[in-house]
Amino acid sequence: MLNACRQITAKLGALLALVLAAQSSGTGQTLPDGARSLLQKYFGFSQTDVRDVERGNIVVKVLSSQDGREIAPIAVTRIAVPRRLFIEKLRDIENFKKSDIVLQIGKFSVKPRVEDLQHLILEPGDIDALKSCSPGSCRVKAPADWMRRFRSEIDWSSPARNEAADQFIRQILSDYAGAYLSQGNPVLVEYNDRKETVRVREELQSMLNQSPYLLDSAPEFYRYVEQYPAVNLQRVESFIYWSKEKYRYKPMTSITHVNILNGETSASPTMICSKQIYANHYFDSSLALSWLFDDGTGSGLYLIYVNRTRVDALRGAFAWLKRLLVRGPIRDGVKKYVGDVRQKLEANQP
């Protein structure tokens, strides 16, 4: 009996040694050095956090910010798909973002056209707001010129006024997207819906200034995002899309510019920068950055996702209390979003 127990113990020990040897030889469960260094240097990840990621968990933190309106969550996880597949799916943004939350979405042409927004329909409440709003007092985020034109260029006595309003906003947004792609940040809008003007260009620059992890890890990509399109970077591919998404009180229509920096080698991460250049509700500005690190197996990757978003409601009296109240839901929401992305990508993988 004793000998039998010794044989079983020896076999279990040998099996454990084989498992540990396989893990240490690169099965993809160990976080790459570049990813580990990034997380520990800039985002305060502990060894425990790193081990949680390596076990397959989604680890989420909410970073501190110098701006009281800003919420900055970071999420890290492993996804069992090769990096090339992630990028391929991202290019198909309409299906990549498809969910119950996304009501409408479309990708702009290389030269944006009004037809790119043919499915966009304004909410009745937004039409009513734009019909009567003025600078400093409007329930829709927009420049003063858009407000003026919306009031004066639509025949509000016509039975087809809602269709005319939809077509007007499609034309406005396609013209704006085209101007941005050709001229870049200098033509980014300023929001005049409140007494305090919000300039999207300044908001984005401020968030870039607070993103040393981008400047230090890819200075040329930082300059590309900051000075687009004045700086040319051949390893970057980009596209622009619009979406209408469901939120608690009312849907939000936005335009986002996605930039993908392909790694120079298989050991270099892919970096993805998503820059929101317009939103008609809730957000003053938003800048998201992702890193895709190969996990060493050829069939998986580690995703690091950071999203800095400035929320217009997080200002004024009791803003500190609002920030405390939204930290938990933000953390849970980002964890669910990353989990949904992982599940969707892995769903059809062998």
RALINRA-V487902 format. One record per backbone hydrogen bond with DSSP energy under -0.5 kcal/mol. NH is the residue of the N-H (numbers start at 1). CO is the residue of the C=O. E is the energy in kcal/mol with one decimal. If there is no record, write none. Layout:
NH & CO & E
NH & CO & E
This chain:
5 & 1 & -2.2
6 & 2 & -2.1
7 & 3 & -2.4
8 & 4 & -2.3
9 & 5 & -2.5
10 & 6 & -2.4
11 & 7 & -2.3
12 & 8 & -2.6
13 & 9 & -2.4
14 & 10 & -2.2
15 & 11 & -2.6
16 & 12 & -2.6
17 & 13 & -2.1
18 & 14 & -2.0
19 & 15 & -2.2
20 & 16 & -2.5
21 & 17 & -2.3
22 & 18 & -2.3
23 & 19 & -2.3
24 & 20 & -2.3
25 & 21 & -1.1
26 & 23 & -1.2
27 & 23 & -0.8
36 & 32 & -2.7
37 & 33 & -2.7
38 & 34 & -2.0
39 & 35 & -2.4
40 & 36 & -2.3
41 & 37 & -2.5
42 & 38 & -2.1
43 & 38 & -0.6
43 & 39 & -1.1
45 & 39 & -1.9
50 & 46 & -2.3
51 & 47 & -2.5
52 & 48 & -2.1
53 & 49 & -2.0
54 & 50 & -2.4
55 & 51 & -1.6
56 & 53 & -1.7
57 & 52 & -2.2
59 & 57 & -0.7
59 & 76 & -2.3
60 & 58 & -0.5
61 & 74 & -2.3
63 & 61 & -0.6
63 & 72 & -3.3
68 & 66 & -0.5
70 & 67 & -1.6
71 & 309 & -2.9
72 & 63 & -0.6
73 & 307 & -0.8
74 & 61 & -2.7
75 & 305 & -2.6
76 & 59 & -2.0
77 & 303 & -1.9
79 & 301 & -3.0
81 & 79 & -1.9
85 & 82 & -0.7
86 & 82 & -1.5
87 & 83 & -2.2
88 & 84 & -2.2
89 & 85 & -2.6
90 & 86 & -2.3
91 & 87 & -2.1
92 & 88 & -0.9
93 & 91 & -1.7
95 & 92 & -1.0
96 & 92 & -2.3
97 & 93 & -2.2
98 & 95 & -0.6
103 & 101 & -0.8
103 & 244 & -2.2
104 & 244 & -1.7
106 & 242 & -2.3
108 & 240 & -2.5
112 & 110 & -0.6
116 & 113 & -1.4
117 & 114 & -1.6
118 & 115 & -1.6
120 & 117 & -1.9
126 & 123 & -0.7
127 & 123 & -2.0
128 & 124 & -2.4
129 & 125 & -2.0
130 & 126 & -2.7
131 & 127 & -2.0
132 & 128 & -0.8
132 & 129 & -0.9
133 & 129 & -1.7
134 & 137 & -1.9
136 & 192 & -3.6
137 & 134 & -2.5
138 & 193 & -1.6
141 & 280 & -2.4
147 & 143 & -1.8
148 & 144 & -2.4
149 & 145 & -2.5
150 & 146 & -2.5
151 & 147 & -1.9
152 & 148 & -2.1
153 & 149 & -2.8
156 & 154 & -1.2
158 & 155 & -1.5
161 & 158 & -1.5
164 & 160 & -2.3
165 & 161 & -2.3
166 & 162 & -2.3
167 & 163 & -2.3
168 & 164 & -2.3
169 & 165 & -2.3
170 & 166 & -2.0
171 & 167 & -2.1
172 & 168 & -2.5
173 & 169 & -2.5
174 & 170 & -2.2
175 & 171 & -2.4
176 & 172 & -2.2
177 & 173 & -2.6
178 & 174 & -2.2
179 & 175 & -2.5
180 & 176 & -2.5
181 & 177 & -2.3
182 & 178 & -1.6
183 & 179 & -2.6
184 & 179 & -0.5
184 & 180 & -2.6
185 & 228 & -1.6
186 & 183 & -0.6
187 & 184 & -1.9
188 & 185 & -2.1
191 & 198 & -3.3
192 & 142 & -2.5
192 & 190 & -0.5
197 & 195 & -0.7
198 & 191 & -1.8
199 & 197 & -0.5
200 & 189 & -2.0
200 & 198 & -0.6
203 & 199 & -2.2
204 & 200 & -2.6
205 & 201 & -2.1
206 & 202 & -2.3
207 & 203 & -2.1
208 & 204 & -2.4
209 & 205 & -2.4
210 & 206 & -1.0
211 & 208 & -2.0
214 & 211 & -1.5
215 & 211 & -1.5
216 & 212 & -3.0
217 & 213 & -1.3
218 & 214 & -2.2
221 & 218 & -0.5
222 & 218 & -2.3
223 & 219 & -2.2
224 & 220 & -1.8
225 & 221 & -2.5
226 & 222 & -2.6
227 & 223 & -2.6
228 & 224 & -0.8
230 & 227 & -2.5
232 & 230 & -0.5
236 & 233 & -1.9
237 & 260 & -2.1
239 & 258 & -2.0
241 & 256 & -2.3
242 & 106 & -2.8
243 & 254 & -2.0
244 & 104 & -3.1
245 & 252 & -2.7
246 & 101 & -3.3
252 & 245 & -2.6
254 & 243 & -2.5
255 & 278 & -2.2
256 & 241 & -2.8
257 & 275 & -2.8
258 & 239 & -3.0
258 & 256 & -0.6
259 & 273 & -2.5
260 & 237 & -3.2
261 & 259 & -0.5
261 & 271 & -3.5
262 & 235 & -2.1
262 & 260 & -0.8
268 & 265 & -1.1
270 & 292 & -1.9
271 & 261 & -2.2
272 & 290 & -2.5
273 & 259 & -2.7
274 & 272 & -0.5
274 & 288 & -2.8
275 & 257 & -3.0
275 & 273 & -0.6
276 & 274 & -0.6
276 & 286 & -2.3
277 & 255 & -2.4
277 & 275 & -0.5
278 & 255 & -1.2
280 & 253 & -2.2
283 & 281 & -2.7
284 & 310 & -2.9
285 & 310 & -1.1
286 & 276 & -0.5
287 & 308 & -2.9
288 & 274 & -2.8
289 & 306 & -3.1
290 & 272 & -2.6
291 & 304 & -2.3
292 & 270 & -2.6
293 & 291 & -0.6
293 & 302 & -2.5
295 & 300 & -2.0
301 & 79 & -2.5
302 & 293 & -2.9
303 & 77 & -3.1
304 & 291 & -2.1
305 & 75 & -3.0
305 & 303 & -0.5
306 & 289 & -3.0
307 & 73 & -2.3
308 & 287 & -2.8
309 & 71 & -2.4
309 & 307 & -0.6
310 & 285 & -2.7
311 & 69 & -2.6
311 & 309 & -0.6
312 & 282 & -3.1
314 & 311 & -1.5
315 & 313 & -1.4
319 & 316 & -1.5
322 & 318 & -2.0
323 & 319 & -2.4
324 & 320 & -1.8
325 & 321 & -2.1
326 & 322 & -1.9
327 & 323 & -1.2
328 & 324 & -0.6
329 & 325 & -0.6
330 & 326 & -2.7
331 & 327 & -2.6
332 & 328 & -2.7
333 & 329 & -2.8
334 & 330 & -2.6
335 & 331 & -2.0
336 & 332 & -2.3
337 & 333 & -2.5
338 & 334 & -2.7
339 & 335 & -2.3
340 & 336 & -2.7
341 & 337 & -2.4
342 & 338 & -2.5
343 & 339 & -2.6
344 & 340 & -2.6
345 & 341 & -2.3
346 & 342 & -2.4
347 & 343 & -1.3
349 & 346 & -1.6
